[in-house]
């Protein structure tokens, strides 16, 4: 389906993926009572930086 969408769809799709990753870490912390380790936090930060670059890069 992504191939049939307008160009802006990629930005929205990347943002959704980033939000999904962050929410899964938050879910694990709040609901499952599993504290994220430093690698999960570092990975989440990398994902957020990547999403910000893809979403806000001028086109």
N, CA, C and O atoms as a CHARMM CRD file, in Angstrom:
* protein
*
  236
    1    1 UNK  N      0.78000  -1.20300   0.00000 PROA 1      0.00000
    2    1 UNK  CA     0.00000   0.00000   0.00000 PROA 1      0.00000
    3    1 UNK  C      0.83100   1.28200   0.00000 PROA 1      0.00000
    4    1 UNK  O      0.41100   2.25500  -0.62500 PROA 1      0.00000
    5    2 UNK  N      1.98200   1.33600   0.66400 PROA 2      0.00000
    6    2 UNK  CA     2.72800   2.59700   0.65800 PROA 2      0.00000
    7    2 UNK  C      3.10100   3.08000  -0.74200 PROA 2      0.00000
    8    2 UNK  O      3.29600   4.28000  -0.93100 PROA 2      0.00000
    9    3 UNK  N      3.20800   2.19400  -1.72500 PROA 3      0.00000
   10    3 UNK  CA     3.58800   2.64000  -3.07000 PROA 3      0.00000
   11    3 UNK  C      2.46800   3.39200  -3.76900 PROA 3      0.00000
   12    3 UNK  O      2.72900   4.13100  -4.71800 PROA 3      0.00000
   13    4 UNK  N      1.24600   3.22600  -3.33300 PROA 4      0.00000
   14    4 UNK  CA     0.11100   3.90200  -3.95900 PROA 4      0.00000
   15    4 UNK  C     -0.25100   5.20900  -3.26700 PROA 4      0.00000
   16    4 UNK  O     -1.23600   5.84200  -3.64500 PROA 4      0.00000
   17    5 UNK  N      0.49500   5.62100  -2.29200 PROA 5      0.00000
   18    5 UNK  CA     0.18100   6.80200  -1.50100 PROA 5      0.00000
   19    5 UNK  C      0.95100   8.02200  -2.00300 PROA 5      0.00000
   20    5 UNK  O      1.94300   7.88300  -2.71800 PROA 5      0.00000
   21    6 UNK  N      0.48400   9.23300  -1.62300 PROA 6      0.00000
   22    6 UNK  CA     1.24300  10.44400  -1.96700 PROA 6      0.00000
   23    6 UNK  C      2.58800  10.48900  -1.24600 PROA 6      0.00000
   24    6 UNK  O      2.82900   9.71300  -0.32200 PROA 6      0.00000
   25    7 UNK  N      3.45300  11.39300  -1.66700 PROA 7      0.00000
   26    7 UNK  CA     4.81900  11.47100  -1.12600 PROA 7      0.00000
   27    7 UNK  C      4.84000  11.73300   0.37500 PROA 7      0.00000
   28    7 UNK  O      5.73500  11.24800   1.06800 PROA 7      0.00000
   29    8 UNK  N      3.88400  12.48100   0.88700 PROA 8      0.00000
   30    8 UNK  CA     3.85900  12.79900   2.31900 PROA 8      0.00000
   31    8 UNK  C      3.58100  11.57700   3.18800 PROA 8      0.00000
   32    8 UNK  O      3.83400  11.59500   4.39300 PROA 8      0.00000
   33    9 UNK  N      3.06700  10.53100   2.58200 PROA 9      0.00000
   34    9 UNK  CA     2.72000   9.33100   3.33800 PROA 9      0.00000
   35    9 UNK  C      3.93200   8.73000   4.03600 PROA 9      0.00000
   36    9 UNK  O      3.80600   8.20400   5.14200 PROA 9      0.00000
   37   10 UNK  N      5.09700   8.79900   3.41500 PROA 10     0.00000
   38   10 UNK  CA     6.31400   8.25500   4.01700 PROA 10     0.00000
   39   10 UNK  C      6.66200   8.93300   5.32700 PROA 10     0.00000
   40   10 UNK  O      7.09600   8.28000   6.27600 PROA 10     0.00000
   41   11 UNK  N      6.47500  10.22700   5.37800 PROA 11     0.00000
   42   11 UNK  CA     6.73600  10.96700   6.62100 PROA 11     0.00000
   43   11 UNK  C      5.78400  10.53000   7.72700 PROA 11     0.00000
   44   11 UNK  O      6.19500  10.30000   8.86500 PROA 11     0.00000
   45   12 UNK  N      4.52300  10.42000   7.37800 PROA 12     0.00000
   46   12 UNK  CA     3.52500  10.01100   8.36800 PROA 12     0.00000
   47   12 UNK  C      3.78800   8.58000   8.82300 PROA 12     0.00000
   48   12 UNK  O      3.66300   8.27000  10.00800 PROA 12     0.00000
   49   13 UNK  N      4.14500   7.71900   7.89700 PROA 13     0.00000
   50   13 UNK  CA     4.42500   6.32000   8.20900 PROA 13     0.00000
   51   13 UNK  C      5.63600   6.20100   9.13500 PROA 13     0.00000
   52   13 UNK  O      5.63200   5.39000  10.06200 PROA 13     0.00000
   53   14 UNK  N      6.67200   7.00600   8.88800 PROA 14     0.00000
   54   14 UNK  CA     7.85800   7.00400   9.75000 PROA 14     0.00000
   55   14 UNK  C      7.51200   7.50800  11.14400 PROA 14     0.00000
   56   14 UNK  O      7.98600   6.96500  12.14200 PROA 14     0.00000
   57   15 UNK  N      6.69100   8.53800  11.21200 PROA 15     0.00000
   58   15 UNK  CA     6.27300   9.06400  12.51100 PROA 15     0.00000
   59   15 UNK  C      5.47300   8.02500  13.28600 PROA 15     0.00000
   60   15 UNK  O      5.67800   7.84700  14.48700 PROA 15     0.00000
   61   16 UNK  N      4.56600   7.34200  12.60300 PROA 16     0.00000
   62   16 UNK  CA     3.78800   6.28700  13.24500 PROA 16     0.00000
   63   16 UNK  C      4.70300   5.19100  13.79300 PROA 16     0.00000
   64   16 UNK  O      4.49800   4.71600  14.90900 PROA 16     0.00000
   65   17 UNK  N      5.69300   4.79600  13.02800 PROA 17     0.00000
   66   17 UNK  CA     6.63200   3.77100  13.48600 PROA 17     0.00000
   67   17 UNK  C      7.39300   4.20200  14.72200 PROA 17     0.00000
   68   17 UNK  O      7.58000   3.41400  15.64900 PROA 17     0.00000
   69   18 UNK  N      7.83500   5.45700  14.74000 PROA 18     0.00000
   70   18 UNK  CA     8.54300   5.98100  15.91100 PROA 18     0.00000
   71   18 UNK  C      7.65800   6.01600  17.14400 PROA 18     0.00000
   72   18 UNK  O      8.08700   5.65500  18.24000 PROA 18     0.00000
   73   19 UNK  N      6.41700   6.45700  16.95500 PROA 19     0.00000
   74   19 UNK  CA     5.47700   6.49200  18.07800 PROA 19     0.00000
   75   19 UNK  C      5.20700   5.07600  18.57900 PROA 19     0.00000
   76   19 UNK  O      5.09600   4.85800  19.78600 PROA 19     0.00000
   77   20 UNK  N      5.10100   4.11900  17.67100 PROA 20     0.00000
   78   20 UNK  CA     4.86900   2.72900  18.06400 PROA 20     0.00000
   79   20 UNK  C      6.01100   2.20700  18.93200 PROA 20     0.00000
   80   20 UNK  O      5.76700   1.54800  19.94300 PROA 20     0.00000
   81   21 UNK  N      7.25200   2.49400  18.54800 PROA 21     0.00000
   82   21 UNK  CA     8.41100   2.03100  19.32200 PROA 21     0.00000
   83   21 UNK  C      8.39700   2.65100  20.71400 PROA 21     0.00000
   84   21 UNK  O      8.57000   1.94700  21.70900 PROA 21     0.00000
   85   22 UNK  N      8.19300   3.95700  20.79200 PROA 22     0.00000
   86   22 UNK  CA     8.19100   4.64600  22.08400 PROA 22     0.00000
   87   22 UNK  C      7.04500   4.14800  22.96100 PROA 22     0.00000
   88   22 UNK  O      7.23500   3.90800  24.15300 PROA 22     0.00000
   89   23 UNK  N      5.86600   3.99200  22.38000 PROA 23     0.00000
   90   23 UNK  CA     4.72700   3.52400  23.16900 PROA 23     0.00000
   91   23 UNK  C      4.92600   2.09100  23.65600 PROA 23     0.00000
   92   23 UNK  O      4.43300   1.73900  24.72700 PROA 23     0.00000
   93   24 UNK  N      5.62900   1.26500  22.90300 PROA 24     0.00000
   94   24 UNK  CA     5.87700  -0.10000  23.37000 PROA 24     0.00000
   95   24 UNK  C      6.80800  -0.10600  24.58200 PROA 24     0.00000
   96   24 UNK  O      6.64300  -0.92200  25.48900 PROA 24     0.00000
   97   25 UNK  N      7.78300   0.80000  24.60000 PROA 25     0.00000
   98   25 UNK  CA     8.66600   0.90700  25.76800 PROA 25     0.00000
   99   25 UNK  C      7.87900   1.43200  26.97000 PROA 25     0.00000
  100   25 UNK  O      8.03000   0.93000  28.08400 PROA 25     0.00000
  101   26 UNK  N      7.04100   2.44200  26.74100 PROA 26     0.00000
  102   26 UNK  CA     6.21400   2.99200  27.82800 PROA 26     0.00000
  103   26 UNK  C      5.23200   1.94000  28.33600 PROA 26     0.00000
  104   26 UNK  O      5.02700   1.82100  29.54400 PROA 26     0.00000
  105   27 UNK  N      4.62900   1.18400  27.43600 PROA 27     0.00000
  106   27 UNK  CA     3.69700   0.11600  27.83000 PROA 27     0.00000
  107   27 UNK  C      4.40800  -0.90800  28.71900 PROA 27     0.00000
  108   27 UNK  O      3.87900  -1.31800  29.75300 PROA 27     0.00000
  109   28 UNK  N      5.58700  -1.30600  28.31300 PROA 28     0.00000
  110   28 UNK  CA     6.33900  -2.26400  29.11500 PROA 28     0.00000
  111   28 UNK  C      6.65300  -1.74000  30.50100 PROA 28     0.00000
  112   28 UNK  O      6.65800  -2.49700  31.47200 PROA 28     0.00000
  113   29 UNK  N      6.91700  -0.44300  30.59400 PROA 29     0.00000
  114   29 UNK  CA     7.25900   0.15300  31.88500 PROA 29     0.00000
  115   29 UNK  C      6.02600   0.29500  32.77600 PROA 29     0.00000
  116   29 UNK  O      6.05500  -0.09000  33.94500 PROA 29     0.00000
  117   30 UNK  N      4.95000   0.84600  32.22700 PROA 30     0.00000
  118   30 UNK  CA     3.76500   1.11600  33.04200 PROA 30     0.00000
  119   30 UNK  C      2.88900  -0.11000  33.26200 PROA 30     0.00000
  120   30 UNK  O      2.44900  -0.35600  34.38500 PROA 30     0.00000
  121   31 UNK  N      2.63400  -0.86700  32.23300 PROA 31     0.00000
  122   31 UNK  CA     1.67700  -1.97300  32.32600 PROA 31     0.00000
  123   31 UNK  C      2.35000  -3.26400  32.78700 PROA 31     0.00000
  124   31 UNK  O      1.87000  -3.93000  33.70400 PROA 31     0.00000
  125   32 UNK  N      3.45500  -3.60800  32.14900 PROA 32     0.00000
  126   32 UNK  CA     4.13400  -4.86400  32.47400 PROA 32     0.00000
  127   32 UNK  C      5.12800  -4.73900  33.62100 PROA 32     0.00000
  128   32 UNK  O      5.69000  -5.73600  34.07500 PROA 32     0.00000
  129   33 UNK  N      5.34000  -3.51800  34.08500 PROA 33     0.00000
  130   33 UNK  CA     6.26000  -3.24000  35.20700 PROA 33     0.00000
  131   33 UNK  C      7.68300  -3.71200  34.91300 PROA 33     0.00000
  132   33 UNK  O      8.39200  -4.17300  35.80800 PROA 33     0.00000
  133   34 UNK  N      8.09200  -3.59200  33.64400 PROA 34     0.00000
  134   34 UNK  CA     9.45600  -3.94500  33.24400 PROA 34     0.00000
  135   34 UNK  C     10.21800  -2.65800  32.95300 PROA 34     0.00000
  136   34 UNK  O      9.88400  -1.91900  32.02800 PROA 34     0.00000
  137   35 UNK  N     11.22700  -2.40800  33.74100 PROA 35     0.00000
  138   35 UNK  CA    12.01500  -1.19600  33.55000 PROA 35     0.00000
  139   35 UNK  C     12.90700  -1.36600  32.31900 PROA 35     0.00000
  140   35 UNK  O     13.63400  -2.35300  32.21400 PROA 35     0.00000
  141   36 UNK  N     12.85500  -0.39900  31.37800 PROA 36     0.00000
  142   36 UNK  CA    13.70400  -0.52000  30.18700 PROA 36     0.00000
  143   36 UNK  C     15.18100  -0.37100  30.54400 PROA 36     0.00000
  144   36 UNK  O     15.54800   0.45400  31.38000 PROA 36     0.00000
  145   37 UNK  N     16.01800  -1.17900  29.90200 PROA 37     0.00000
  146   37 UNK  CA    17.45100  -1.05700  30.16500 PROA 37     0.00000
  147   37 UNK  C     18.03900   0.07000  29.31200 PROA 37     0.00000
  148   37 UNK  O     17.32800   0.70000  28.52900 PROA 37     0.00000
  149   38 UNK  N     19.30400   0.31000  29.46600 PROA 38     0.00000
  150   38 UNK  CA    19.92500   1.45400  28.78900 PROA 38     0.00000
  151   38 UNK  C     19.93900   1.28400  27.27700 PROA 38     0.00000
  152   38 UNK  O     19.91300   2.27600  26.54800 PROA 38     0.00000
  153   39 UNK  N     19.97900   0.05400  26.79700 PROA 39     0.00000
  154   39 UNK  CA    19.97800  -0.17300  25.35500 PROA 39     0.00000
  155   39 UNK  C     18.60400   0.10800  24.74700 PROA 39     0.00000
  156   39 UNK  O     18.51100   0.61500  23.62900 PROA 39     0.00000
  157   40 UNK  N     17.55400  -0.21600  25.46900 PROA 40     0.00000
  158   40 UNK  CA    16.21100   0.10600  24.98700 PROA 40     0.00000
  159   40 UNK  C     15.98600   1.61500  24.96100 PROA 40     0.00000
  160   40 UNK  O     15.37100   2.14000  24.03200 PROA 40     0.00000
  161   41 UNK  N     16.47700   2.29800  25.96400 PROA 41     0.00000
  162   41 UNK  CA    16.35700   3.75400  25.99200 PROA 41     0.00000
  163   41 UNK  C     17.19900   4.37700  24.88100 PROA 41     0.00000
  164   41 UNK  O     16.73900   5.28500  24.18900 PROA 41     0.00000
  165   42 UNK  N     18.42100   3.89700  24.70900 PROA 42     0.00000
  166   42 UNK  CA    19.28500   4.41500  23.64000 PROA 42     0.00000
  167   42 UNK  C     18.66100   4.15200  22.27000 PROA 42     0.00000
  168   42 UNK  O     18.68700   5.02300  21.40000 PROA 42     0.00000
  169   43 UNK  N     18.11100   2.98200  22.07900 PROA 43     0.00000
  170   43 UNK  CA    17.45000   2.66900  20.81300 PROA 43     0.00000
  171   43 UNK  C     16.24800   3.55400  20.55700 PROA 43     0.00000
  172   43 UNK  O     16.00700   3.96600  19.42200 PROA 43     0.00000
  173   44 UNK  N     15.49100   3.85100  21.60500 PROA 44     0.00000
  174   44 UNK  CA    14.34500   4.74400  21.46400 PROA 44     0.00000
  175   44 UNK  C     14.78000   6.14700  21.07200 PROA 44     0.00000
  176   44 UNK  O     14.12100   6.80400  20.26600 PROA 44     0.00000
  177   45 UNK  N     15.87700   6.60200  21.63600 PROA 45     0.00000
  178   45 UNK  CA    16.39800   7.92500  21.28700 PROA 45     0.00000
  179   45 UNK  C     16.84700   7.94900  19.82800 PROA 45     0.00000
  180   45 UNK  O     16.58700   8.91600  19.11100 PROA 45     0.00000
  181   46 UNK  N     17.51300   6.89600  19.39200 PROA 46     0.00000
  182   46 UNK  CA    17.94000   6.81200  17.99000 PROA 46     0.00000
  183   46 UNK  C     16.72400   6.84000  17.06500 PROA 46     0.00000
  184   46 UNK  O     16.73900   7.50800  16.03100 PROA 46     0.00000
  185   47 UNK  N     15.68100   6.11700  17.43600 PROA 47     0.00000
  186   47 UNK  CA    14.46000   6.10300  16.63000 PROA 47     0.00000
  187   47 UNK  C     13.84900   7.49700  16.55700 PROA 47     0.00000
  188   47 UNK  O     13.45500   7.94200  15.47900 PROA 47     0.00000
  189   48 UNK  N     13.76500   8.18900  17.68700 PROA 48     0.00000
  190   48 UNK  CA    13.19000   9.53500  17.69500 PROA 48     0.00000
  191   48 UNK  C     13.99700  10.50500  16.84800 PROA 48     0.00000
  192   48 UNK  O     13.42800  11.34300  16.14900 PROA 48     0.00000
  193   49 UNK  N     15.30700  10.39900  16.90400 PROA 49     0.00000
  194   49 UNK  CA    16.15400  11.26500  16.07500 PROA 49     0.00000
  195   49 UNK  C     15.91900  10.95900  14.59600 PROA 49     0.00000
  196   49 UNK  O     15.79700  11.87400  13.78200 PROA 49     0.00000
  197   50 UNK  N     15.85800   9.69500  14.25700 PROA 50     0.00000
  198   50 UNK  CA    15.59700   9.31300  12.87100 PROA 50     0.00000
  199   50 UNK  C     14.24700   9.79700  12.37400 PROA 50     0.00000
  200   50 UNK  O     14.13400  10.28400  11.24900 PROA 50     0.00000
  201   51 UNK  N     13.23000   9.66700  13.20300 PROA 51     0.00000
  202   51 UNK  CA    11.89800  10.14700  12.83000 PROA 51     0.00000
  203   51 UNK  C     11.91400  11.65900  12.64000 PROA 51     0.00000
  204   51 UNK  O     11.33100  12.17300  11.68500 PROA 51     0.00000
  205   52 UNK  N     12.57300  12.36400  13.53500 PROA 52     0.00000
  206   52 UNK  CA    12.63900  13.82600  13.41700 PROA 52     0.00000
  207   52 UNK  C     13.33500  14.23900  12.12400 PROA 52     0.00000
  208   52 UNK  O     12.90000  15.17700  11.45700 PROA 52     0.00000
  209   53 UNK  N     14.40600  13.54700  11.77000 PROA 53     0.00000
  210   53 UNK  CA    15.11300  13.86900  10.52400 PROA 53     0.00000
  211   53 UNK  C     14.21000  13.60800   9.32200 PROA 53     0.00000
  212   53 UNK  O     14.12200  14.44700   8.42500 PROA 53     0.00000
  213   54 UNK  N     13.54600  12.47000   9.29300 PROA 54     0.00000
  214   54 UNK  CA    12.68900  12.15500   8.15100 PROA 54     0.00000
  215   54 UNK  C     11.48700  13.08500   8.05900 PROA 54     0.00000
  216   54 UNK  O     11.08600  13.47700   6.96400 PROA 54     0.00000
  217   55 UNK  N     10.91500  13.43700   9.19800 PROA 55     0.00000
  218   55 UNK  CA     9.68200  14.22600   9.19300 PROA 55     0.00000
  219   55 UNK  C      9.94600  15.70300   8.92900 PROA 55     0.00000
  220   55 UNK  O      9.18400  16.34600   8.20700 PROA 55     0.00000
  221   56 UNK  N     11.00900  16.24500   9.50000 PROA 56     0.00000
  222   56 UNK  CA    11.23500  17.68700   9.42000 PROA 56     0.00000
  223   56 UNK  C     12.24600  18.11200   8.36200 PROA 56     0.00000
  224   56 UNK  O     12.47000  19.31100   8.19500 PROA 56     0.00000
  225   57 UNK  N     12.85700  17.19000   7.65200 PROA 57     0.00000
  226   57 UNK  CA    13.80300  17.55500   6.60200 PROA 57     0.00000
  227   57 UNK  C     13.05000  18.29500   5.50400 PROA 57     0.00000
  228   57 UNK  O     12.03600  17.80300   5.00900 PROA 57     0.00000
  229   58 UNK  N     13.53800  19.47900   5.11800 PROA 58     0.00000
  230   58 UNK  CA    12.79200  20.25900   4.10700 PROA 58     0.00000
  231   58 UNK  C     12.74800  19.54300   2.75400 PROA 58     0.00000
  232   58 UNK  O     13.73500  18.95900   2.30700 PROA 58     0.00000
  233   59 UNK  N     11.61800  19.60100   2.13900 PROA 59     0.00000
  234   59 UNK  CA    11.42000  18.96300   0.82400 PROA 59     0.00000
  235   59 UNK  C     11.15900  20.02000  -0.21700 PROA 59     0.00000
  236   59 UNK  O     10.96600  19.69900  -1.38900 PROA 59     0.00000
